[in-house]
């Protein structure tokens, strides 16, 4: 299971710089003018998880394989994007393909860096982008309603119910409300969202791009953004994309020391992924052997057979049992043998709900 995050925002707010920092590679051009990014840049990045290294110390595998997250750097949107302004239609379609949105918001003053609106105002900037997402959803939903109306007229099964819900959602959007704030999230709504991949229905994280002085103590821009985010039910991650971009050439150990010198515990990448996992209700389980130690990403609440399917579909079809050791027990008892001797290895059946950090081995019929 891969996780795709679209990086969006107004032109020239630091999206491409953030992309470079997060992917630790100079894959996106950064320049002091709007629309320096034309095609969406994509990068698949391994998910940082310290637990893999700890497991590897015990197992001594030939390799470590991490889960992956895909970042998509989408060119800057402007007011009128839903009508094609600034190549907006093309960029909006790129966002539809992602699972969630990282909305980069400029939260610093710098007279040497142009702002498309002439001044820095994080809440206004956010509202410009989110209005365009809603307008694009209105256009797409309206087209769907036309089709549903014909189906309802022909008395097709479920069409009237679907049409009623779609009209209710359209009215909600027309009041400049996001689809994610729609109160009636029933099965019809879920099916509609899945089909149309509405932009304003996606999970959103606000990335407050600050200067170095505001990393530890919020400036007024960040305070305003956090107050707005609280009302919308979104989270704010504070990062200085310029500093993180400068860390690209450093080793993991050097990065840790550099962050420590700034009084920061985690990099922007780690915070983004941790928050993204939480927002999308994702967890990781592990497999550990002499060939590889590997993490696998699944939805929280998945039962063992479904979790096994991310390794191979045959594992789900022929599932018999799962051998399970919690990560904590695996480390405490120094591996499978020690955990087994201590009675910490469990055999779980088809109804077992996999927990974050489980170290698992699946028994199955071919």
C-alpha positions in Angstrom: 0.0 0.0 0.0 1.5 3.3 -1.1 0.7 6.7 0.3 0.5 9.7 -2.1 0.7 13.2 -0.8 0.1 16.2 -3.1 2.0 19.4 -2.2 -0.1 22.4 -3.1 -0.2 26.1 -2.5 0.0 29.5 -4.1 2.9 30.1 -6.5 6.2 31.0 -4.8 5.4 29.9 -1.2 8.1 27.3 -1.0 6.4 24.2 -2.4 9.3 23.1 -4.6 11.8 23.9 -1.9 9.8 21.8 0.5 9.6 19.0 -2.1 13.4 19.1 -2.4 13.8 19.0 1.3 11.3 16.2 1.9 12.7 14.0 -0.9 16.3 14.9 0.0 17.0 15.3 -3.7 17.1 18.3 -6.0 14.2 17.0 -8.1 12.2 20.2 -8.4 13.3 23.5 -9.7 13.0 26.4 -7.3 13.0 30.0 -8.6 11.7 33.4 -7.5 8.8 33.5 -10.0 5.4 31.9 -10.3 4.9 28.6 -12.2 8.5 27.5 -12.2 7.0 24.0 -11.7 5.0 23.0 -14.8 4.8 19.2 -14.7 4.1 17.5 -11.4 7.4 16.3 -9.9 7.1 12.9 -8.2 9.4 11.2 -5.8 9.0 7.9 -3.9 10.6 8.3 -0.5 11.2 5.6 2.1 9.2 6.1 5.3 11.6 6.7 8.3 11.0 4.2 11.1 13.6 3.7 13.8 12.1 0.3 14.7 13.5 -1.3 11.5 17.0 -0.6 12.6 16.4 -2.0 16.0 14.9 -5.2 14.5 17.9 -5.4 12.1 20.4 -5.3 15.0 18.8 -8.6 16.2 18.2 -10.3 12.9 21.2 -9.1 11.0 19.4 -9.3 7.6 20.9 -8.8 4.2 18.8 -5.7 3.6 16.2 -3.4 5.2 13.1 -2.5 3.1 11.0 0.4 4.3 7.4 1.3 3.4 7.2 4.1 0.7 5.5 7.4 0.5 5.1 9.3 -2.8 5.3 13.1 -2.8 3.8 15.0 -5.8 4.9 18.6 -6.2 2.0 20.3 -8.0 2.5 23.7 -9.7 1.2 26.7 -7.9 -2.5 27.4 -8.0 -4.1 30.9 -8.2 -7.5 32.4 -7.9 -9.5 31.2 -10.9 -7.6 27.9 -11.1 -10.9 26.0 -11.3 -11.7 28.0 -14.5 -8.3 27.3 -16.0 -6.3 30.4 -14.7 -2.6 29.7 -14.4 -3.0 26.3 -16.0 -5.2 25.4 -13.1 -7.4 22.7 -14.6 -4.3 20.6 -15.3 -3.0 21.0 -11.8 -6.3 20.3 -10.1 -6.5 17.0 -12.0 -3.1 16.0 -10.6 -4.4 16.6 -7.0 -7.3 14.2 -7.6 -4.8 11.3 -7.9 -3.4 11.8 -4.4 -4.7 10.5 -1.1 -4.1 13.6 0.9 -2.9 17.2 0.6 0.1 19.0 2.1 -0.9 22.6 1.8 2.3 24.8 2.0 1.5 28.2 3.4 4.0 31.0 3.6 4.4 32.3 7.1 7.4 34.6 6.9 8.2 38.0 5.5 11.0 38.5 3.0 11.1 41.5 0.7 13.4 39.6 -1.7 10.8 36.9 -2.3 7.8 37.9 -4.3 4.3 37.1 -3.1 1.7 36.6 -5.8 -0.9 38.6 -3.8 1.5 41.4 -2.8 1.7 40.6 0.9 1.8 37.6 3.3 -1.6 36.6 4.8 -1.7 32.9 5.5 -5.5 32.6 6.2 -6.3 34.5 2.9 -3.9 32.3 1.0 -5.4 29.1 2.3 -8.9 30.3 1.5 -7.9 31.1 -2.1 -6.7 27.6 -2.7 -9.6 25.9 -0.8 -12.2 28.0 -2.7 -10.7 26.8 -6.0 -10.9 23.2 -4.8 -14.5 23.6 -3.9 -15.3 25.3 -7.2 -13.7 22.4 -9.1 -15.8 20.0 -7.0 -19.0 21.9 -7.8 -18.3 21.6 -11.5 -17.6 17.9 -11.3 -20.5 17.1 -9.0 -22.9 19.1 -11.2 -22.0 16.9 -14.2 -22.6 13.8 -12.1 -26.0 15.1 -11.0 -27.0 15.5 -14.7 -26.3 11.8 -15.2 -28.1 10.8 -11.9 -31.1 12.8 -12.9 -31.5 10.8 -16.1 -31.0 7.5 -14.2 -33.6 8.6 -11.6 -36.0 9.5 -14.4 -35.6 6.0 -15.8 -36.2 4.5 -12.3 -32.8 2.8 -12.1 -32.2 1.2 -8.7 -30.8 3.5 -6.1 -30.7 6.5 -8.5 -33.2 8.6 -6.6 -31.3 8.2 -3.3 -28.0 9.0 -5.0 -29.5 12.0 -6.7 -30.9 13.4 -3.4 -27.6 13.0 -1.6 -25.7 14.5 -4.5 -28.0 17.6 -4.5 -27.6 17.9 -0.8 -23.8 17.8 -1.1 -23.9 20.4 -4.0 -25.9 22.8 -1.9 -23.3 22.3 0.9 -20.5 23.1 -1.6 -22.3 26.1 -3.0 -22.1 27.7 0.5 -18.3 27.5 0.1 -18.1 24.5 2.5 -15.7 21.7 1.8 -16.9 18.2 1.1 -15.0 17.0 4.1 -17.3 19.1 6.4 -20.5 17.6 4.9 -22.5 16.2 7.9 -24.3 13.3 6.1 -21.4 10.9 5.4 -23.5 7.8 4.8 -22.7 5.0 2.4 -24.0 6.9 -0.6 -21.7 9.8 0.2 -18.7 7.4 0.6 -19.4 5.8 -2.8 -19.8 9.2 -4.4 -16.5 10.5 -3.0 -14.7 7.4 -4.0 -15.9 7.7 -7.6 -15.4 11.4 -8.1 -12.3 11.8 -5.8 -13.5 15.2 -4.8 -10.7 17.6 -4.0 -12.2 19.2 -0.9 -13.0 15.8 0.6 -9.3 14.9 1.0 -7.4 15.1 4.3 -5.4 18.3 4.5 -2.2 19.1 6.5 -1.1 22.8 6.5 2.6 23.2 6.3 3.6 26.5 7.8 6.8 27.5 6.0 8.6 29.8 8.5 12.0 31.4 8.9 14.6 30.0 11.3 13.6 32.4 14.1 10.1 31.0 14.1 10.9 27.3 14.3 10.7 27.2 18.1 8.4 30.1 18.8 5.3 30.8 16.7 5.2 34.1 14.8 1.9 35.9 14.3 1.4 34.3 10.9 1.6 30.8 12.4 -0.7 31.8 15.2 -3.3 33.0 12.7 -3.0 29.8 10.6 -3.3 27.6 13.7 -6.4 29.4 14.8 -8.0 29.0 11.4 -6.9 25.3 11.2 -8.5 24.5 14.5 -11.8 25.7 13.2 -11.5 23.6 10.1 -10.3 20.5 11.9 -6.9 20.4 10.2 -3.4 20.1 11.6 -0.5 22.5 11.2 3.1 21.4 10.8 5.7 24.0 11.1 8.9 23.7 9.0 11.6 25.8 7.5 11.9 24.4 4.1 15.1 26.4 3.4 16.9 24.9 6.4 15.7 21.4 5.6 16.8 21.7 2.0 20.3 22.6 3.3 20.3 19.3 5.2 20.0 17.3 2.0 23.7 16.7 1.7 24.1 15.6 5.4 24.1 12.1 6.7 21.4 10.9 9.0 23.7 11.3 12.0 24.7 14.8 10.9 21.0 15.7 10.4 20.2 14.5 13.9 23.0 16.7 15.3 22.0 19.7 13.3 18.4 19.4 14.3 19.4 19.0 17.9 21.5 22.2 17.7 18.4 24.0 16.6 16.3 22.5 19.4 14.2 20.4 17.0 13.5 16.7 17.6 12.3 15.6 14.1 12.8 16.6 10.5 9.9 18.0 8.4 9.8 14.7 6.5 9.3 12.7 9.7 6.6 15.0 11.0 4.7 15.0 7.7 4.7 11.2 7.5 3.8 10.7 11.1 0.8 13.1 10.7 -0.2 11.7 7.3 -0.3 8.2 8.8 -2.4 9.4 11.7 -4.8 11.3 9.4 -5.2 8.4 7.0 -5.5 5.9 9.8 -2.5 3.9 8.7 -0.2 1.6 10.7 2.9 -0.6 10.0 3.6 -4.2 10.7 7.0 -6.0 10.2 8.4 -9.1 8.8 11.9 -10.1 10.0 14.3 -12.8 8.6 17.8 -13.3 7.5 17.1 -12.1 3.9 15.3 -8.9 4.9 13.6 -6.9 7.6 10.6 -5.1 6.1 7.7 -2.8 7.0 4.3 -3.1 5.5 1.7 -0.3 5.5 -2.0 -1.2 6.2 -5.2 0.5 7.3 -5.7 0.4 11.1 -8.4 -2.2 11.9 -7.4 -4.6 9.2 -7.6 -8.3 10.1 -4.7 -10.7 9.6 -5.7 -12.1 6.2 -6.3 -8.7 4.7 -3.0 -7.5 6.2 -1.2 -10.5 4.6 -2.6 -9.5 1.2 -0.2 -6.6 0.9 2.6 -9.2 0.8 0.8 -11.3 -1.8 -2.8 -12.0 -2.6 -2.2 -15.7 -2.1 -1.5 -15.1 1.5 -5.0 -13.8 2.1 -6.7 -16.5 0.0 -4.8 -19.4 1.7 -4.5 -17.9 5.2 -4.3 -20.4 8.0 -2.7 -18.6 11.0 -0.4 -15.7 11.8 2.5 -16.0 14.2 2.6 -12.6 16.0 5.1 -11.0 18.4 4.7 -7.4 19.5 7.6 -5.1 18.6 8.3 -4.4 22.3 8.5 -8.1 23.1 10.6 -8.8 20.0 13.2 -6.3 21.2 13.0 -7.2 24.9 13.5 -10.9 24.3 16.0 -10.3 21.5 14.2 -12.0 18.6 11.8 -14.8 17.8 13.4 -17.6 19.8 13.6 -15.5 23.0 10.0 -14.3 22.6 8.8 -17.8 22.0 10.6 -19.1 25.1 9.0 -16.3 27.1 5.6 -17.2 25.8 5.3 -14.0 23.9 4.8 -15.5 20.4 1.0 -15.9 19.7 -0.9 -17.8 17.0 -3.7 -15.7 15.8 -6.6 -16.6 13.5 -8.6 -14.9 10.8 -10.3 -12.5 13.2 -7.1 -11.0 14.7 -6.9 -7.3 14.2 -3.2 -6.4 13.4 -1.6 -3.9 15.7 1.0 -1.2 14.9 4.5 -2.7 15.3 3.4 -6.4 15.2 6.2 -8.7 13.9 4.4 -11.3 11.9 4.9 -14.6 10.0 2.0 -16.0 8.0 1.0 -19.6 7.6 -1.0 -20.2 4.4 -2.0 -22.9 1.9 -0.8 -22.4 -1.7 
